[in-house]
């Protein structure tokens, strides 16, 4: 009995998310075909390059170092975003052993920063931050 209700709820939720999205996509497609103006030609299908003729293919492979730098930036940037509210919230942490909250927050943050420092040192040692 309970599994049947849970299955019905799951189907209802999936249908509630999927049907409006699919309906909007279908509506946009139908309106584009009915009302849209479409006359492709060679000039329209050409990628826009600031008025200049394209010199190469539009699909260019990026160097993996761009992605690595972006991932490292996001990692350390997000950590800073989380550290600031964490530092403000650690004033009210009770210490279970002694009953005061004097050192619990700073010790937790110090451990977290040491783990981040090890991650940065590892990336530096592996040469992830060198550009040649």
N, C-alpha and C positions, 0 to 999 in steps of 0.2 A: 504494500500500500504506500509506504513512505518513498520507495524507489520510483513508483509511478508519478507521485507528485513532484519529486525532484526532477525527473525527466521532463515533465510538462513545463516546469519552471525554466529549465535550461533551454528547451525548444522555444519557449515564449521570449526569453531574453535574446537568444540568437536571432530570431525572426524580427524582434524589435530593433535590433541594430542593423541587420543586413537589409531588410526590405526598404527602409527609407533611403539608404545609401544607394542601393541598386536602382530604386525608382528615380532618384535624382539624376543618376548617370544616364539612365534610359531616356528620361525627359530631355536632358541636354543634347543627347545624340539625335533624338527625333526633331527637336527644334532646329538644330544645326542643319539637318538634311532638308527640312521644309523651308526654313527662312534663310539659310546661309547662302552666300555668294562664293562660288568656288570655281575658279578658272586657273588651274596650275599651268605654269610655263617654266622654261629653263631659268629665267631671271628670278622668279619668285622662289624657286626651290634652292637657290644658291644661298649659302650662309652669309650673313651680313658681317662685313669686315670694315666698317667705317668708310664705306665708299671705295675701298681698294679691292682689287681682285684677290681672291684667296691664293696663298702661296703653297699651301699644303692641305692635307685632309683635315676635316673638322675634328676628328677624333684623334687626340694626342695623348700618349701615355705620359703620366706624370711620374716623376722620380719618387721612389718609395720614401725617401727622406722627408718629403713634405708631409706625408701621412704620419710618419713617426714623430716629427716635431709637433704636429697638430694633436696627436694623442697625448704626448707628454705635457703639452700646454694645458689641454683639457683636464688631465689628471691633477696637475698641481694647482690649476686655477679653481677647480671645484673643491679641492681640499681647503683652500683659503676661504672660500665662501662658507664652508661648514665650520671652520675653526672660529670665526668671529662670533656667531650666535652661541656656539658651544662655550666659548670663554665667558660670555655674559650669563649663561645659564648655570655655570658651575659654582656660583656663589651659594646656592641653596642646597648643595648635595650633602646629605648627612653621612658621616663616617660611622659604619656599623661597629667597629671595634672601640673607638675612643669616644664617639658621640659628637665630636666637633667636625666641622667641614673645612678646616683650614687648609689641608694639603691634598685632599682626595682629587679635586678637579685639576690642579696643576700637575700632579703626578700622572693622571690619565693623559693629559695633553702632552706631557713630556714623552711618554711612551709612544704616543701616536706620531709625534714629530720625529722621534728617533727612527721609527719604521719608515716614515717618508724620506728621511735622510739616507737610510740604507738603500731605498729604491732609487734615489737620485744618484748615489755613489755607484750602484750597480749599472745604471744606464750610462753613466760617465765612463766607467771602466770598460764597458762593452763597445764604446765608441759611438753611441747613439747620438751624442751631441756634437760630433765633429762633422764638418761639412766638406772637407778637402780643400 
